[in-house]
Amino acid sequence: MSKKSVLSANKADRHELYQRSVQAADVEVAFIDKAFKKYRKRKAYSMREDFCGTALLSCTWAASHKQRHATGVDIDPNVLAWGRQHNLVPLGSASERVTLLQQDVRLPPEQKFDLINAFNFSYWIFKDRVTLRDYFSSVRHSLVDDGVFMLDLYGGWEAHQAVRTKRAIGQGCKYVWDQGEVDPITHDVVNHIHFEFKDGSRLKKAFTYEWRFWTLTEVREVLLEAGFTDVIVYWQDEGDYVIRNTSENQPLWLVYLVALA
Ligand SMILES: C[S@@+](CC[C@H](N)C(=O)[O-])C[C@H]1O[C@@H](n2cnc3c(N)ncnc32)[C@H](O)[C@@H]1O
């Protein structure tokens, strides 16, 4: 499909729109590479992408170096099938270095990895501390001795409020982040992604996330309880990510956490 053609809901592919709206896999690979090298003084080769969805990051990782391998893990066979067709097949011979597994991330493969990632807040589906700690602990056991686990998280006072933000993503399409209010007692939150098109058509609730809103302090503590030796905060600062130990609060902020085995 030509990049210039204007889309409408009945012609759109929600996975393609998702990748275009919220993923920048080459930027992410550059970040991962740099952060890993900083703490481990070597290059990372094997990566597991938990909650991989369409496995865009796994495919970008494998394509970034001929010795790099990726294993994508997702519970949903449909999203994996989409990823195989649209991301894996076009990779050509590099696709031989990508493995996709349909399973729960809490029942991981035996293999150990240099790097494991859980991006786009996917681990927020684990709603209690014991489940989150068990998952982090199993990640820790799937890492080599100098392995690294990377994840992301958002916060700030606007993160607790119901807000709708829209952004144009090309082809006459807008990405809509429909954020629910965080329940102050349970920290449950339900968020949706919708897409709106120039002709007035919509893909309502293209994706829905029923999450627990975890705070940075909680996640850091649980990672340490699960056996990680240190957790570094990379704070988003004008498009870049910088290491911070403390910070002023902001209406909405985003961080990467780099947890060292
Ligand atoms: C928010 S998407 C993340 C996609 C991609 N990783 C990204 O960064 O945009 C969450 C994915 O997690 C998967 N998922 C949910 N629970 C899971 C579980 N227990 N084990 C493995 N995958 C799971 C869903 O099928 C979905 O594809």
The ligand as a Gaussian input file, in Angstrom:
#p B3LYP/6-31G(d) Opt

LIG

0 1
 C        1.150000      -3.943000      24.844000
 S        1.412000      -5.356000      23.794000
 C        3.149000      -5.182000      23.624000
 C        3.665000      -5.304000      22.213000
 C        5.144000      -4.960000      22.043000
 N        5.990000      -5.664000      22.969000
 C        5.410000      -3.485000      22.182000
 O        6.431000      -3.102000      22.780000
 O        4.673000      -2.653000      21.675000
 C        1.207000      -6.655000      24.969000
 C        1.352000      -8.085000      24.425000
 O        1.452000      -8.963000      25.558000
 C        0.841000     -10.212000      25.230000
 N        0.590000     -10.929000      26.508000
 C       -0.323000     -10.640000      27.460000
 N       -0.188000     -11.481000      28.501000
 C        0.854000     -12.309000      28.211000
 C        1.501000     -13.369000      28.925000
 N        1.119000     -13.743000      30.152000
 N        2.545000     -14.000000      28.331000
 C        2.944000     -13.629000      27.080000
 N        2.372000     -12.618000      26.384000
 C        1.351000     -11.966000      26.931000
 C       -0.374000      -9.815000      24.418000
 O       -0.813000     -10.877000      23.606000
 C        0.158000      -8.607000      23.613000
 O        0.634000      -8.998000      22.346000

